[in-house]
């Protein structure tokens, strides 16, 4: 429940995202950037397809080649259609 202007409202988890995060929809194409770990750096610059948003971990499930990864929205850049 969120208190906005003295009014108590209930929101479903799927309607809440971290402030300022880009919103991707299933099927959107994106490029991966900003991964800093050794395991993730090789993915920087790769294209991916957004599969869904994982609310419990605040990440997007994306398909990169034949692999499925869970990435933060800040590590994805929208690609024009």
HTML snippet that shows the backbone in 3Dmol.js (N, CA, C, O; Angstrom):
<script src="https://3Dmol.org/build/3Dmol-min.js"></script>
<div id="view" style="width:600px;height:400px;position:relative"></div>
<script>
const pdb = `
ATOM      1  N   UNK A   1       0.843  -1.186   0.000  1.00  0.00           N
ATOM      2  CA  UNK A   1       0.000   0.000   0.000  1.00  0.00           C
ATOM      3  C   UNK A   1       0.879   1.236   0.000  1.00  0.00           C
ATOM      4  O   UNK A   1       1.920   1.281   0.654  1.00  0.00           O
ATOM      5  N   UNK A   2       0.446   2.217  -0.732  1.00  0.00           N
ATOM      6  CA  UNK A   2       1.195   3.459  -0.870  1.00  0.00           C
ATOM      7  C   UNK A   2       0.311   4.603  -0.423  1.00  0.00           C
ATOM      8  O   UNK A   2      -0.863   4.666  -0.789  1.00  0.00           O
ATOM      9  N   UNK A   3       0.861   5.497   0.358  1.00  0.00           N
ATOM     10  CA  UNK A   3       0.116   6.650   0.819  1.00  0.00           C
ATOM     11  C   UNK A   3       0.435   7.826  -0.094  1.00  0.00           C
ATOM     12  O   UNK A   3       1.534   8.378  -0.038  1.00  0.00           O
ATOM     13  N   UNK A   4      -0.520   8.211  -0.931  1.00  0.00           N
ATOM     14  CA  UNK A   4      -0.339   9.334  -1.856  1.00  0.00           C
ATOM     15  C   UNK A   4      -1.400  10.378  -1.537  1.00  0.00           C
ATOM     16  O   UNK A   4      -2.594  10.110  -1.663  1.00  0.00           O
ATOM     17  N   UNK A   5      -0.971  11.561  -1.128  1.00  0.00           N
ATOM     18  CA  UNK A   5      -1.885  12.653  -0.799  1.00  0.00           C
ATOM     19  C   UNK A   5      -2.875  12.267   0.302  1.00  0.00           C
ATOM     20  O   UNK A   5      -4.039  12.666   0.260  1.00  0.00           O
ATOM     21  N   UNK A   6      -2.414  11.490   1.286  1.00  0.00           N
ATOM     22  CA  UNK A   6      -3.267  11.106   2.388  1.00  0.00           C
ATOM     23  C   UNK A   6      -4.214   9.961   2.077  1.00  0.00           C
ATOM     24  O   UNK A   6      -4.969   9.519   2.943  1.00  0.00           O
ATOM     25  N   UNK A   7      -4.176   9.483   0.849  1.00  0.00           N
ATOM     26  CA  UNK A   7      -5.060   8.405   0.433  1.00  0.00           C
ATOM     27  C   UNK A   7      -4.265   7.104   0.364  1.00  0.00           C
ATOM     28  O   UNK A   7      -3.147   7.092  -0.152  1.00  0.00           O
ATOM     29  N   UNK A   8      -4.813   6.035   0.865  1.00  0.00           N
ATOM     30  CA  UNK A   8      -4.150   4.738   0.813  1.00  0.00           C
ATOM     31  C   UNK A   8      -4.630   4.003  -0.426  1.00  0.00           C
ATOM     32  O   UNK A   8      -5.831   3.849  -0.648  1.00  0.00           O
ATOM     33  N   UNK A   9      -3.673   3.548  -1.232  1.00  0.00           N
ATOM     34  CA  UNK A   9      -3.988   2.828  -2.462  1.00  0.00           C
ATOM     35  C   UNK A   9      -3.199   1.537  -2.497  1.00  0.00           C
ATOM     36  O   UNK A   9      -2.092   1.461  -1.963  1.00  0.00           O
ATOM     37  N   UNK A  10      -3.764   0.533  -3.121  1.00  0.00           N
ATOM     38  CA  UNK A  10      -3.080  -0.754  -3.286  1.00  0.00           C
ATOM     39  C   UNK A  10      -2.678  -0.896  -4.750  1.00  0.00           C
ATOM     40  O   UNK A  10      -3.471  -0.621  -5.650  1.00  0.00           O
ATOM     41  N   UNK A  11      -1.436  -1.329  -4.980  1.00  0.00           N
ATOM     42  CA  UNK A  11      -0.920  -1.531  -6.323  1.00  0.00           C
ATOM     43  C   UNK A  11      -0.468  -2.970  -6.482  1.00  0.00           C
ATOM     44  O   UNK A  11       0.059  -3.574  -5.548  1.00  0.00           O
ATOM     45  N   UNK A  12      -0.674  -3.510  -7.657  1.00  0.00           N
ATOM     46  CA  UNK A  12      -0.160  -4.840  -7.967  1.00  0.00           C
ATOM     47  C   UNK A  12       1.329  -4.721  -8.251  1.00  0.00           C
ATOM     48  O   UNK A  12       1.772  -3.729  -8.831  1.00  0.00           O
ATOM     49  N   UNK A  13       2.104  -5.719  -7.850  1.00  0.00           N
ATOM     50  CA  UNK A  13       3.560  -5.690  -8.017  1.00  0.00           C
ATOM     51  C   UNK A  13       3.962  -5.486  -9.466  1.00  0.00           C
ATOM     52  O   UNK A  13       4.950  -4.803  -9.738  1.00  0.00           O
ATOM     53  N   UNK A  14       3.215  -6.067 -10.409  1.00  0.00           N
ATOM     54  CA  UNK A  14       3.589  -5.939 -11.819  1.00  0.00           C
ATOM     55  C   UNK A  14       3.422  -4.526 -12.360  1.00  0.00           C
ATOM     56  O   UNK A  14       3.870  -4.236 -13.470  1.00  0.00           O
ATOM     57  N   UNK A  15       2.783  -3.638 -11.593  1.00  0.00           N
ATOM     58  CA  UNK A  15       2.621  -2.253 -12.009  1.00  0.00           C
ATOM     59  C   UNK A  15       3.669  -1.331 -11.403  1.00  0.00           C
ATOM     60  O   UNK A  15       3.624  -0.119 -11.610  1.00  0.00           O
ATOM     61  N   UNK A  16       4.600  -1.890 -10.665  1.00  0.00           N
ATOM     62  CA  UNK A  16       5.639  -1.088 -10.013  1.00  0.00           C
ATOM     63  C   UNK A  16       7.007  -1.440 -10.585  1.00  0.00           C
ATOM     64  O   UNK A  16       7.338  -2.613 -10.756  1.00  0.00           O
ATOM     65  N   UNK A  17       7.784  -0.428 -10.874  1.00  0.00           N
ATOM     66  CA  UNK A  17       9.157  -0.597 -11.358  1.00  0.00           C
ATOM     67  C   UNK A  17      10.022   0.445 -10.664  1.00  0.00           C
ATOM     68  O   UNK A  17       9.508   1.468 -10.212  1.00  0.00           O
ATOM     69  N   UNK A  18      11.326   0.204 -10.571  1.00  0.00           N
ATOM     70  CA  UNK A  18      12.203   1.222  -9.997  1.00  0.00           C
ATOM     71  C   UNK A  18      12.093   2.530 -10.775  1.00  0.00           C
ATOM     72  O   UNK A  18      11.955   2.519 -11.998  1.00  0.00           O
ATOM     73  N   UNK A  19      12.154   3.653 -10.068  1.00  0.00           N
ATOM     74  CA  UNK A  19      12.022   4.970 -10.693  1.00  0.00           C
ATOM     75  C   UNK A  19      13.059   5.171 -11.782  1.00  0.00           C
ATOM     76  O   UNK A  19      14.237   4.870 -11.592  1.00  0.00           O
ATOM     77  N   UNK A  20      12.620   5.678 -12.916  1.00  0.00           N
ATOM     78  CA  UNK A  20      13.514   6.004 -14.013  1.00  0.00           C
ATOM     79  C   UNK A  20      13.894   4.835 -14.906  1.00  0.00           C
ATOM     80  O   UNK A  20      14.580   5.030 -15.909  1.00  0.00           O
ATOM     81  N   UNK A  21      13.469   3.635 -14.570  1.00  0.00           N
ATOM     82  CA  UNK A  21      13.833   2.476 -15.379  1.00  0.00           C
ATOM     83  C   UNK A  21      13.041   2.466 -16.683  1.00  0.00           C
ATOM     84  O   UNK A  21      11.834   2.705 -16.690  1.00  0.00           O
ATOM     85  N   UNK A  22      13.737   2.187 -17.790  1.00  0.00           N
ATOM     86  CA  UNK A  22      13.051   2.032 -19.069  1.00  0.00           C
ATOM     87  C   UNK A  22      12.142   0.815 -18.993  1.00  0.00           C
ATOM     88  O   UNK A  22      12.450  -0.158 -18.305  1.00  0.00           O
ATOM     89  N   UNK A  23      11.045   0.873 -19.686  1.00  0.00           N
ATOM     90  CA  UNK A  23      10.120  -0.252 -19.685  1.00  0.00           C
ATOM     91  C   UNK A  23      10.192  -0.950 -21.033  1.00  0.00           C
ATOM     92  O   UNK A  23       9.940  -0.347 -22.077  1.00  0.00           O
ATOM     93  N   UNK A  24      10.536  -2.210 -20.994  1.00  0.00           N
ATOM     94  CA  UNK A  24      10.587  -3.043 -22.192  1.00  0.00           C
ATOM     95  C   UNK A  24       9.418  -4.015 -22.158  1.00  0.00           C
ATOM     96  O   UNK A  24       8.989  -4.451 -21.089  1.00  0.00           O
ATOM     97  N   UNK A  25       8.916  -4.344 -23.320  1.00  0.00           N
ATOM     98  CA  UNK A  25       7.816  -5.293 -23.453  1.00  0.00           C
ATOM     99  C   UNK A  25       8.354  -6.583 -24.084  1.00  0.00           C
ATOM    100  O   UNK A  25       9.355  -6.551 -24.799  1.00  0.00           O
ATOM    101  N   UNK A  26       7.694  -7.715 -23.823  1.00  0.00           N
ATOM    102  CA  UNK A  26       8.123  -8.957 -24.475  1.00  0.00           C
ATOM    103  C   UNK A  26       8.186  -8.776 -25.989  1.00  0.00           C
ATOM    104  O   UNK A  26       7.272  -8.228 -26.606  1.00  0.00           O
ATOM    105  N   UNK A  27       9.291  -9.251 -26.575  1.00  0.00           N
ATOM    106  CA  UNK A  27       9.495  -9.125 -28.015  1.00  0.00           C
ATOM    107  C   UNK A  27      10.341  -7.933 -28.406  1.00  0.00           C
ATOM    108  O   UNK A  27      10.826  -7.872 -29.536  1.00  0.00           O
ATOM    109  N   UNK A  28      10.536  -6.969 -27.488  1.00  0.00           N
ATOM    110  CA  UNK A  28      11.396  -5.820 -27.785  1.00  0.00           C
ATOM    111  C   UNK A  28      12.827  -6.288 -28.003  1.00  0.00           C
ATOM    112  O   UNK A  28      13.284  -7.239 -27.370  1.00  0.00           O
ATOM    113  N   UNK A  29      13.525  -5.612 -28.903  1.00  0.00           N
ATOM    114  CA  UNK A  29      14.942  -5.872 -29.150  1.00  0.00           C
ATOM    115  C   UNK A  29      15.751  -4.829 -28.382  1.00  0.00           C
ATOM    116  O   UNK A  29      15.367  -3.662 -28.301  1.00  0.00           O
ATOM    117  N   UNK A  30      16.870  -5.267 -27.824  1.00  0.00           N
ATOM    118  CA  UNK A  30      17.726  -4.362 -27.058  1.00  0.00           C
ATOM    119  C   UNK A  30      19.181  -4.766 -27.250  1.00  0.00           C
ATOM    120  O   UNK A  30      19.483  -5.876 -27.689  1.00  0.00           O
ATOM    121  N   UNK A  31      20.072  -3.843 -26.911  1.00  0.00           N
ATOM    122  CA  UNK A  31      21.496  -4.176 -26.888  1.00  0.00           C
ATOM    123  C   UNK A  31      21.948  -4.134 -25.430  1.00  0.00           C
ATOM    124  O   UNK A  31      21.428  -3.369 -24.618  1.00  0.00           O
ATOM    125  N   UNK A  32      22.908  -4.962 -25.133  1.00  0.00           N
ATOM    126  CA  UNK A  32      23.414  -5.091 -23.759  1.00  0.00           C
ATOM    127  C   UNK A  32      24.637  -4.200 -23.605  1.00  0.00           C
ATOM    128  O   UNK A  32      25.497  -4.152 -24.485  1.00  0.00           O
ATOM    129  N   UNK A  33      24.707  -3.499 -22.486  1.00  0.00           N
ATOM    130  CA  UNK A  33      25.873  -2.641 -22.217  1.00  0.00           C
ATOM    131  C   UNK A  33      26.082  -2.515 -20.717  1.00  0.00           C
ATOM    132  O   UNK A  33      25.167  -2.763 -19.932  1.00  0.00           O
ATOM    133  N   UNK A  34      27.271  -2.135 -20.329  1.00  0.00           N
ATOM    134  CA  UNK A  34      27.569  -1.798 -18.940  1.00  0.00           C
ATOM    135  C   UNK A  34      27.784  -2.962 -17.996  1.00  0.00           C
ATOM    136  O   UNK A  34      27.869  -2.758 -16.785  1.00  0.00           O
ATOM    137  N   UNK A  35      27.877  -4.183 -18.517  1.00  0.00           N
ATOM    138  CA  UNK A  35      28.158  -5.313 -17.623  1.00  0.00           C
ATOM    139  C   UNK A  35      29.636  -5.277 -17.261  1.00  0.00           C
ATOM    140  O   UNK A  35      30.495  -5.120 -18.129  1.00  0.00           O
ATOM    141  N   UNK A  36      29.926  -5.422 -15.970  1.00  0.00           N
ATOM    142  CA  UNK A  36      31.303  -5.233 -15.501  1.00  0.00           C
ATOM    143  C   UNK A  36      31.996  -6.514 -15.057  1.00  0.00           C
ATOM    144  O   UNK A  36      33.224  -6.553 -14.983  1.00  0.00           O
ATOM    145  N   UNK A  37      31.235  -7.556 -14.762  1.00  0.00           N
ATOM    146  CA  UNK A  37      31.876  -8.788 -14.306  1.00  0.00           C
ATOM    147  C   UNK A  37      32.581  -9.469 -15.471  1.00  0.00           C
ATOM    148  O   UNK A  37      32.238  -9.263 -16.635  1.00  0.00           O
ATOM    149  N   UNK A  38      33.555 -10.269 -15.138  1.00  0.00           N
ATOM    150  CA  UNK A  38      34.281 -10.999 -16.181  1.00  0.00           C
ATOM    151  C   UNK A  38      33.325 -11.898 -16.961  1.00  0.00           C
ATOM    152  O   UNK A  38      33.429 -12.021 -18.181  1.00  0.00           O
ATOM    153  N   UNK A  39      32.394 -12.525 -16.243  1.00  0.00           N
ATOM    154  CA  UNK A  39      31.437 -13.413 -16.888  1.00  0.00           C
ATOM    155  C   UNK A  39      30.464 -12.651 -17.794  1.00  0.00           C
ATOM    156  O   UNK A  39      29.981 -13.211 -18.779  1.00  0.00           O
ATOM    157  N   UNK A  40      30.171 -11.395 -17.481  1.00  0.00           N
ATOM    158  CA  UNK A  40      29.193 -10.632 -18.248  1.00  0.00           C
ATOM    159  C   UNK A  40      29.761  -9.745 -19.330  1.00  0.00           C
ATOM    160  O   UNK A  40      29.051  -9.399 -20.274  1.00  0.00           O
ATOM    161  N   UNK A  41      31.036  -9.363 -19.220  1.00  0.00           N
ATOM    162  CA  UNK A  41      31.617  -8.406 -20.162  1.00  0.00           C
ATOM    163  C   UNK A  41      31.527  -8.869 -21.612  1.00  0.00           C
ATOM    164  O   UNK A  41      31.378  -8.042 -22.512  1.00  0.00           O
ATOM    165  N   UNK A  42      31.612 -10.156 -21.850  1.00  0.00           N
ATOM    166  CA  UNK A  42      31.564 -10.645 -23.235  1.00  0.00           C
ATOM    167  C   UNK A  42      30.201 -10.416 -23.874  1.00  0.00           C
ATOM    168  O   UNK A  42      30.071 -10.493 -25.096  1.00  0.00           O
ATOM    169  N   UNK A  43      29.170 -10.133 -23.054  1.00  0.00           N
ATOM    170  CA  UNK A  43      27.833  -9.876 -23.591  1.00  0.00           C
ATOM    171  C   UNK A  43      27.634  -8.422 -24.021  1.00  0.00           C
ATOM    172  O   UNK A  43      26.716  -8.122 -24.784  1.00  0.00           O
ATOM    173  N   UNK A  44      28.490  -7.519 -23.535  1.00  0.00           N
ATOM    174  CA  UNK A  44      28.355  -6.103 -23.895  1.00  0.00           C
ATOM    175  C   UNK A  44      28.392  -5.946 -25.412  1.00  0.00           C
ATOM    176  O   UNK A  44      29.277  -6.477 -26.083  1.00  0.00           O
ATOM    177  N   UNK A  45      27.416  -5.206 -25.939  1.00  0.00           N
ATOM    178  CA  UNK A  45      27.308  -4.997 -27.378  1.00  0.00           C
ATOM    179  C   UNK A  45      26.440  -6.027 -28.083  1.00  0.00           C
ATOM    180  O   UNK A  45      26.112  -5.858 -29.257  1.00  0.00           O
ATOM    181  N   UNK A  46      26.065  -7.092 -27.381  1.00  0.00           N
ATOM    182  CA  UNK A  46      25.224  -8.134 -27.979  1.00  0.00           C
ATOM    183  C   UNK A  46      23.777  -7.661 -28.084  1.00  0.00           C
ATOM    184  O   UNK A  46      23.304  -6.859 -27.278  1.00  0.00           O
ATOM    185  N   UNK A  47      23.092  -8.177 -29.093  1.00  0.00           N
ATOM    186  CA  UNK A  47      21.668  -7.917 -29.250  1.00  0.00           C
ATOM    187  C   UNK A  47      20.908  -9.007 -28.500  1.00  0.00           C
ATOM    188  O   UNK A  47      21.361 -10.148 -28.415  1.00  0.00           O
ATOM    189  N   UNK A  48      19.745  -8.640 -27.957  1.00  0.00           N
ATOM    190  CA  UNK A  48      18.930  -9.617 -27.251  1.00  0.00           C
ATOM    191  C   UNK A  48      17.458  -9.320 -27.493  1.00  0.00           C
ATOM    192  O   UNK A  48      17.089  -8.250 -27.977  1.00  0.00           O
ATOM    193  N   UNK A  49      16.630 -10.293 -27.145  1.00  0.00           N
ATOM    194  CA  UNK A  49      15.187 -10.136 -27.219  1.00  0.00           C
ATOM    195  C   UNK A  49      14.622 -10.242 -25.806  1.00  0.00           C
ATOM    196  O   UNK A  49      14.936 -11.182 -25.077  1.00  0.00           O
ATOM    197  N   UNK A  50      13.792  -9.280 -25.424  1.00  0.00           N
ATOM    198  CA  UNK A  50      13.177  -9.287 -24.103  1.00  0.00           C
ATOM    199  C   UNK A  50      12.074 -10.345 -24.078  1.00  0.00           C
ATOM    200  O   UNK A  50      11.204 -10.367 -24.948  1.00  0.00           O
ATOM    201  N   UNK A  51      12.122 -11.219 -23.072  1.00  0.00           N
ATOM    202  CA  UNK A  51      11.116 -12.260 -22.923  1.00  0.00           C
ATOM    203  C   UNK A  51      10.038 -11.854 -21.915  1.00  0.00           C
ATOM    204  O   UNK A  51       8.845 -12.011 -22.173  1.00  0.00           O
ATOM    205  N   UNK A  52      10.473 -11.329 -20.759  1.00  0.00           N
ATOM    206  CA  UNK A  52       9.526 -10.899 -19.727  1.00  0.00           C
ATOM    207  C   UNK A  52      10.254 -10.136 -18.633  1.00  0.00           C
ATOM    208  O   UNK A  52      11.484 -10.112 -18.584  1.00  0.00           O
ATOM    209  N   UNK A  53       9.473  -9.511 -17.752  1.00  0.00           N
ATOM    210  CA  UNK A  53      10.031  -8.812 -16.596  1.00  0.00           C
ATOM    211  C   UNK A  53       9.868  -9.700 -15.382  1.00  0.00           C
ATOM    212  O   UNK A  53       8.780 -10.219 -15.131  1.00  0.00           O
ATOM    213  N   UNK A  54      10.941  -9.880 -14.625  1.00  0.00           N
ATOM    214  CA  UNK A  54      10.929 -10.702 -13.421  1.00  0.00           C
ATOM    215  C   UNK A  54      10.766  -9.781 -12.218  1.00  0.00           C
ATOM    216  O   UNK A  54      11.743  -9.201 -11.745  1.00  0.00           O
ATOM    217  N   UNK A  55       9.548  -9.644 -11.722  1.00  0.00           N
ATOM    218  CA  UNK A  55       9.253  -8.686 -10.658  1.00  0.00           C
ATOM    219  C   UNK A  55       9.987  -8.993  -9.366  1.00  0.00           C
ATOM    220  O   UNK A  55      10.406  -8.075  -8.661  1.00  0.00           O
ATOM    221  N   UNK A  56      10.147 -10.257  -9.045  1.00  0.00           N
ATOM    222  CA  UNK A  56      10.761 -10.606  -7.763  1.00  0.00           C
ATOM    223  C   UNK A  56      12.229 -10.203  -7.671  1.00  0.00           C
ATOM    224  O   UNK A  56      12.747 -10.026  -6.568  1.00  0.00           O
ATOM    225  N   UNK A  57      12.910 -10.054  -8.808  1.00  0.00           N
ATOM    226  CA  UNK A  57      14.325  -9.662  -8.800  1.00  0.00           C
ATOM    227  C   UNK A  57      14.571  -8.356  -9.558  1.00  0.00           C
ATOM    228  O   UNK A  57      15.717  -7.931  -9.698  1.00  0.00           O
ATOM    229  N   UNK A  58      13.507  -7.718 -10.048  1.00  0.00           N
ATOM    230  CA  UNK A  58      13.606  -6.445 -10.792  1.00  0.00           C
ATOM    231  C   UNK A  58      14.597  -6.535 -11.958  1.00  0.00           C
ATOM    232  O   UNK A  58      15.453  -5.667 -12.129  1.00  0.00           O
ATOM    233  N   UNK A  59      14.467  -7.577 -12.738  1.00  0.00           N
ATOM    234  CA  UNK A  59      15.322  -7.782 -13.912  1.00  0.00           C
ATOM    235  C   UNK A  59      14.480  -8.238 -15.093  1.00  0.00           C
ATOM    236  O   UNK A  59      13.359  -8.723 -14.938  1.00  0.00           O
ATOM    237  N   UNK A  60      15.051  -8.067 -16.270  1.00  0.00           N
ATOM    238  CA  UNK A  60      14.410  -8.558 -17.491  1.00  0.00           C
ATOM    239  C   UNK A  60      15.028  -9.889 -17.866  1.00  0.00           C
ATOM    240  O   UNK A  60      16.248 -10.052 -17.832  1.00  0.00           O
ATOM    241  N   UNK A  61      14.185 -10.831 -18.222  1.00  0.00           N
ATOM    242  CA  UNK A  61      14.671 -12.090 -18.773  1.00  0.00           C
ATOM    243  C   UNK A  61      14.814 -11.868 -20.270  1.00  0.00           C
ATOM    244  O   UNK A  61      13.849 -11.517 -20.949  1.00  0.00           O
ATOM    245  N   UNK A  62      16.024 -12.075 -20.782  1.00  0.00           N
ATOM    246  CA  UNK A  62      16.295 -11.829 -22.197  1.00  0.00           C
ATOM    247  C   UNK A  62      16.932 -13.059 -22.827  1.00  0.00           C
ATOM    248  O   UNK A  62      17.563 -13.873 -22.153  1.00  0.00           O
ATOM    249  N   UNK A  63      16.749 -13.172 -24.141  1.00  0.00           N
ATOM    250  CA  UNK A  63      17.374 -14.255 -24.901  1.00  0.00           C
ATOM    251  C   UNK A  63      18.519 -13.661 -25.700  1.00  0.00           C
ATOM    252  O   UNK A  63      18.332 -12.758 -26.516  1.00  0.00           O
ATOM    253  N   UNK A  64      19.717 -14.192 -25.445  1.00  0.00           N
ATOM    254  CA  UNK A  64      20.931 -13.767 -26.154  1.00  0.00           C
ATOM    255  C   UNK A  64      21.452 -14.995 -26.876  1.00  0.00           C
ATOM    256  O   UNK A  64      22.009 -15.897 -26.250  1.00  0.00           O
ATOM    257  N   UNK A  65      21.276 -15.037 -28.184  1.00  0.00           N
ATOM    258  CA  UNK A  65      21.635 -16.253 -28.918  1.00  0.00           C
ATOM    259  C   UNK A  65      20.762 -17.391 -28.427  1.00  0.00           C
ATOM    260  O   UNK A  65      19.536 -17.319 -28.509  1.00  0.00           O
ATOM    261  N   UNK A  66      21.389 -18.444 -27.916  1.00  0.00           N
ATOM    262  CA  UNK A  66      20.644 -19.583 -27.371  1.00  0.00           C
ATOM    263  C   UNK A  66      20.572 -19.558 -25.850  1.00  0.00           C
ATOM    264  O   UNK A  66      20.072 -20.502 -25.239  1.00  0.00           O
ATOM    265  N   UNK A  67      21.069 -18.484 -25.230  1.00  0.00           N
ATOM    266  CA  UNK A  67      21.106 -18.390 -23.777  1.00  0.00           C
ATOM    267  C   UNK A  67      20.002 -17.479 -23.253  1.00  0.00           C
ATOM    268  O   UNK A  67      19.600 -16.528 -23.924  1.00  0.00           O
ATOM    269  N   UNK A  68      19.515 -17.776 -22.050  1.00  0.00           N
ATOM    270  CA  UNK A  68      18.548 -16.927 -21.355  1.00  0.00           C
ATOM    271  C   UNK A  68      19.286 -16.295 -20.186  1.00  0.00           C
ATOM    272  O   UNK A  68      19.923 -16.996 -19.400  1.00  0.00           O
ATOM    273  N   UNK A  69      19.204 -14.972 -20.067  1.00  0.00           N
ATOM    274  CA  UNK A  69      19.868 -14.226 -18.998  1.00  0.00           C
ATOM    275  C   UNK A  69      18.856 -13.330 -18.306  1.00  0.00           C
ATOM    276  O   UNK A  69      17.836 -12.975 -18.896  1.00  0.00           O
ATOM    277  N   UNK A  70      19.127 -12.963 -17.066  1.00  0.00           N
ATOM    278  CA  UNK A  70      18.314 -12.000 -16.320  1.00  0.00           C
ATOM    279  C   UNK A  70      19.174 -10.762 -16.099  1.00  0.00           C
ATOM    280  O   UNK A  70      20.174 -10.812 -15.382  1.00  0.00           O
ATOM    281  N   UNK A  71      18.778  -9.644 -16.722  1.00  0.00           N
ATOM    282  CA  UNK A  71      19.580  -8.420 -16.671  1.00  0.00           C
ATOM    283  C   UNK A  71      18.774  -7.249 -16.132  1.00  0.00           C
ATOM    284  O   UNK A  71      17.559  -7.176 -16.312  1.00  0.00           O
ATOM    285  N   UNK A  72      19.468  -6.337 -15.470  1.00  0.00           N
ATOM    286  CA  UNK A  72      18.839  -5.110 -14.995  1.00  0.00           C
ATOM    287  C   UNK A  72      18.494  -4.229 -16.193  1.00  0.00           C
ATOM    288  O   UNK A  72      19.175  -4.262 -17.218  1.00  0.00           O
ATOM    289  N   UNK A  73      17.436  -3.448 -16.052  1.00  0.00           N
ATOM    290  CA  UNK A  73      17.032  -2.532 -17.110  1.00  0.00           C
ATOM    291  C   UNK A  73      18.131  -1.555 -17.479  1.00  0.00           C
ATOM    292  O   UNK A  73      18.236  -1.153 -18.637  1.00  0.00           O
ATOM    293  N   UNK A  74      18.953  -1.165 -16.511  1.00  0.00           N
ATOM    294  CA  UNK A  74      20.035  -0.213 -16.782  1.00  0.00           C
ATOM    295  C   UNK A  74      21.109  -0.792 -17.695  1.00  0.00           C
ATOM    296  O   UNK A  74      21.936  -0.052 -18.227  1.00  0.00           O
ATOM    297  N   UNK A  75      21.103  -2.113 -17.880  1.00  0.00           N
ATOM    298  CA  UNK A  75      22.076  -2.759 -18.758  1.00  0.00           C
ATOM    299  C   UNK A  75      21.511  -3.059 -20.143  1.00  0.00           C
ATOM    300  O   UNK A  75      22.117  -3.793 -20.923  1.00  0.00           O
ATOM    301  N   UNK A  76      20.343  -2.484 -20.441  1.00  0.00           N
ATOM    302  CA  UNK A  76      19.715  -2.674 -21.748  1.00  0.00           C
ATOM    303  C   UNK A  76      19.473  -1.323 -22.407  1.00  0.00           C
ATOM    304  O   UNK A  76      19.095  -0.356 -21.746  1.00  0.00           O
ATOM    305  N   UNK A  77      19.696  -1.267 -23.711  1.00  0.00           N
ATOM    306  CA  UNK A  77      19.381  -0.083 -24.502  1.00  0.00           C
ATOM    307  C   UNK A  77      18.410  -0.492 -25.588  1.00  0.00           C
ATOM    308  O   UNK A  77      18.613  -1.483 -26.289  1.00  0.00           O
ATOM    309  N   UNK A  78      17.347   0.293 -25.715  1.00  0.00           N
ATOM    310  CA  UNK A  78      16.337  -0.007 -26.724  1.00  0.00           C
ATOM    311  C   UNK A  78      16.937   0.112 -28.115  1.00  0.00           C
ATOM    312  O   UNK A  78      17.736   1.012 -28.379  1.00  0.00           O
ATOM    313  N   UNK A  79      16.557  -0.785 -28.994  1.00  0.00           N
ATOM    314  CA  UNK A  79      16.971  -0.743 -30.401  1.00  0.00           C
ATOM    315  C   UNK A  79      15.782  -0.321 -31.236  1.00  0.00           C
ATOM    316  O   UNK A  79      14.674  -0.816 -31.029  1.00  0.00           O
ATOM    317  N   UNK A  80      15.996   0.596 -32.187  1.00  0.00           N
ATOM    318  CA  UNK A  80      14.886   0.994 -33.046  1.00  0.00           C
ATOM    319  C   UNK A  80      14.416  -0.173 -33.905  1.00  0.00           C
ATOM    320  O   UNK A  80      15.208  -1.030 -34.294  1.00  0.00           O
ATOM    321  N   UNK A  81      13.130  -0.196 -34.192  1.00  0.00           N
ATOM    322  CA  UNK A  81      12.567  -1.264 -35.022  1.00  0.00           C
ATOM    323  C   UNK A  81      12.985  -1.140 -36.460  1.00  0.00           C
ATOM    324  O   UNK A  81      12.596  -1.962 -37.289  1.00  0.00           O
TER     325      UNK A  81
END
`;
const viewer = $3Dmol.createViewer("view");
viewer.addModel(pdb, "pdb");
viewer.setStyle({}, {cartoon: {color: "spectrum"}});
viewer.zoomTo();
viewer.render();
</script>
